[in-house]
Amino acid sequence: MEFRTKVPISRSDFQVDHHSRLMIFGSCFSENIGNLLLANKFDVDLNPFGILYNPLSISIAFDRLLSGEAFNESDLTIREGIYHSFLHHGAFSSADPQVCLRRINDRFETASARVAQTDVFFVTFGTAYVFRSKTTGNVVGNCHKFPSDFFSRNMLSVELIVAEWSKLIGEILQLQPDSKFVFTVSPIRHWKDGAHQNQVSKSILHLSIDELMKIHSDSVRYFPAYELMMDDLRDYRFYASDMMHPSEIAIEYIWERFRETYFSDETEKILSEWHPLLLALKHRPVDADSVIYQSFLKNTLSKILQFQNKYPFISLFEEIKQLQNSESC
């Protein structure tokens, strides 16, 4: 007897490997997969605006990248001595407006140049609800703990999401006709919306993506992260302590299904060789000055250099620098 519903996923008609140029946008679920891709040395630009939750904020971020228009002080707002951008996550904020702008524009410049060279865009929608500034009427990507009466709140329609994203996809395909878009819906519940309204919101996201797949059938795909969490891992033991976010085990399982879908045998071979090196890089000694640890560092550096020579298309500059600095301490 089967006591589990395994969600079937067809193998992708395109592959993701260490030559692929990837960009990832969206909610905190996209951070989970994005960070695993980064840790495994894929060429990824992960959330250049920070975590964004709704389709409209993500499309506004894309539009700004396509325009190439850098940010200036007029794009910032201040609250309690801290400067923020309503298009960015709080990680970019600062008490110094120039520091805030430098953080924003450093990431922006890199990401803007990358859009036209990207092979696969992974986009995670988290909610169909948006907040708008009552002052400007603009949709905000992050409220930065401003008082709730500063914003109005409404739910996006399928028609608006599809119109916005169909236009955006068309513009990007003009720059890079072979680009692929993989959409996911975050399995993380937005419980403040209420149980029913959360489901309505997620339904709007699913319907929007389904329509985009019909319009751009050659370029748009869907990865069932939501279904994997809701139907395959249908148990609270796969949730974190808040009972809303996936646990580490759940993230690892979804990562495995992601690999099955997009990675070739050659890519899996590279990952199997990289994994022990990654574990070695994460090792933290009891005594960093011991002879044993210094020998461990030299051995790890030697293996990293061998791996780099074997796979020169994978950048290990930072890891080599880290090991060399640790050796010289």
N, C-alpha and C positions, 0 to 999 in steps of 0.2 A: 504493500500500500504506500501511496505517496502522501506525505503529510505537509506538503509545501507546493505552492504554485510558482514554478520557475518561469519568469518572463522571457519568452524567446526573442532574440535580437539577431537579425540578419547581419551577416558580415558586410561591412561597408564596401561600396563600389569605388572608394578611393582610400588610400592608406596615409597614415601619419607616421613619419619617421624623423630621424635626426637631421634630415635635410629640409624638412618642412618648416615654413615660417608661419608661426601661429600668433593669433591675438585672441585674448579671452576677456570678455566683459560680463558684468552682471552681479548677481547677489552673492552672498557669502558662500553658497554652494560652489560657485565658479572658482572661488579661492581654493577650495579643497582640491579639486582636480588640477587647477593651475599650479598650485604649489608642488603637487606630485610630479607634474610634467617638468617643472623647473628643477626639482631635486634629481630627476633622472636625465638631466642635461639636454632637454629639448629646447629649441629656439622659440621662446615664448615672451610676448609682451603681455603681462597680466594686469588688468584693470588700471590703465594709466590715469583714470580719474578716481581710483579707489572703488570700493564696493558701491554699486548702484542696484536698485531694486525693481524699478518699474520700466516698461518698454520705452516710454517717452523720454525719460531722463537718459537712457542709454542711447537712443537715437539722436538726441541733442548733443551728446558727447561725440558721437560719430560725425555729425554735421560740422562740429567745431574743428575736429581733426582734419576733415576734408577741406575746410576753408583755410587752414594754416594760420588763422588769426590768433596770435599769442594773447595771453591775459594781461590786463593792467589793473591799476588800483580801482578803477571804476567797476570792475567785476567783483570786488571784495565787499564784504559787509563786516561790521564790528559788533561784538557783544561782550560786555564785561572785560574789555581790554584785549580780546582775542580776535584776530582777523580770520575770516572764513570765506570760502567760495561756496555758494549754494549748488554749484555743479560738481563739487568734490567732496570726498570723504574727509572726516576730521583729521586724518593723518597729515593732511597738507596745511592745517591751520597753524597760526603762530601769533605771538604777541607783537612781532615785528612784521609789518606788511611786506617789506622787501624779502624777508625770509619765506613768507607764505608764497609770494609770487615766484621766487626762485624755485621752490619745491614744485609748484604747479607747472611752470614753463620748462623746467628741465625734463620732466616726464612728457610734457606735451610735445616738445620739439622732436623727441625720439619717436613717439607714437605717430605723430603726424606724417613723418617721413616714411614710416613703415607701412601705412595702410595700403598704398598702391603696390607693395611687394608681398603682401600677405597671401598665403596659400589657403589657410583655413581660419575662419572666424568662429569661435565657440561663444555662444551668447546664452546666458541664463536669465530668464524672467522670473522674478520672485512674487510680484503682486501687480494687480491691475489698478490698484489705488494710487493716486498721485496727490501731492500737496502743492498748492500754488501760493506764492506770496501775494497777500492782499494789496501790497504796495505796488508791485509791478505786474502782477498777473502771470508771472513766469513760473513754470514748473520747477521745483527744486529737487535735487538729487539727494540732499541730506538736510534735515531741519536744524542740525547743530544745537539742539535743545533750546531753541527759541520758544517763547510762549505759544501755546496752541492757537491763541486768537490772532496770531500773526499770519496764519495760513487758512485757506479754504481747502476742502478735501473732496475729491470726487473720484468715481470709478471710470476708467477708460472704456470705450466701446471697442468691440471687435473691428468695426469699420475704420475707426480712427487709427488703431494700431496697424492694421493691414495697409492702409493708405500710406502711413508714415514710413513703414519698413519696406514696402514694395518700392517706393521711390528711392529710398536709401540703398537698397540692394542693387537697383538698376544703376545708380551712380557709381557704386563701387565696381560693378561688373564692367562698366565702360573703361575703368582704369586697369582692371585685372580680370579679363574675361573668364579665366579658369578658376577663380576663387570659389571656395565652397563655404556655406554657412551651416553650422550645426547648432540648432536651437535645443535648449532643454528648459524644463519647468522645474524650479527648485522644489524639492519635497518638504522644505521647512515651512511649517505652518505659521501664518501670521495671525496668532490667536487673539490679538487685540481687535481684529476685525470681527470677531465672533465666529463660531464654528460654521454657521451657514454661509455667512458672507465670505469667509476664507475660501470655501468651496466654489462659490460663485466667481470669485476673483480668479482662482486657478482655472476654472472652466473657460473663462474669457481668454486666458493665455493659451490654453490648448487649442481653442477654436481659431485663434489668430494665427498660430504657427501652422495649423493644418491648412488654412487658406493660403498662406505664403508658400507652402510646399506645392500647392496646385498651380499658383501663378508662376513660380520660379522652379519648375520641376527638375531642371538640370542642375541647379545650384544649391537648393535648400534641402536639408535633411533634419531629422529629429533623433535625439538620443533619449531613451526612456528612463532617465534618472528618477523621475517622479514615480513611475510605475514600479521600478525596482524597489523603492522604499515602501510604497504603499501596499503592493501586492506580493512581491517576492519576500521581502523582509518584514512580514506582517506581524511584528511582535515588539513589545516595549523594551526587550533586552537589547534591541538594536538602536536605541535612542540614548542621547546624553542625559544627564541628570535633570535638565529642564523639560524633558519629555517632548521636545519640539525639534531639536537638532539631531542629525544622525550621529551615532557614536563612531569612535575610531574604527571599530570592526565593520560597521555599515559602510563607511567611506572606503575602506580597503576592499570590500566586496564590490562596490560600484566601480572602483578603479580596475579591478580584475575584469569585470564585464566590458569596461571601456577598452581595455587592452585587447580583449578577444575580438572586439568589433573593428578596431582601427590599426592594430600593429601587425606587421608581417613577422614571419619566422626569423628573419634577419634582425629586425628590431628587438625581438625578444631575446635573441642571442646576445646582443649588445647589452641589454639590461641585466641579463644573468651575470655577465662579466663585471658590470658596473656595481651591482648590489653590494658585494663584499667591500669594495673600495668606499662606497658611501657609508657603510657601517663603520669602517675604520676612521673616516673623517669625522664621524660623530662621536668617536670615543673620547672620553674625558678621564684623564689619569688622576690617581690619588696624589702622585708626586711628579710634577711636570719636569723636574730636574733630574730624575733618576736615570741611570744608565739604560735601564730596560726600556723606558719610554722614549728616550732619544734614539735608541736602536729601532724601536717601533716606527718612529717618525721617518727615519731614513728608509726603512723597508717599504713603508706606505708611499713615500715620494717616488721611490724607484718603480713601484707598480703603477702609480699614476702616470709617470712619464712613459712607461711601456704602453699603457692604454692610449695615451695621447698620440704616440707614434703610430699605433695601429689604426686609430680612428681620428685622423687630423681634422676632420670636419666638425668634431665636437670640441667646444671651447672649454679648457680646463685651466685657464690663466689664473683665476682667483684661487682655485684649490692648490695649485702649485705654489703660488705666492704665499698662501697661508702656511703651507708646510715648510717652506724655506725660511719664513720669519720665525716659526716655532723652533726650528733647528738652531737658529742663530741666537735665540734668547739665552 
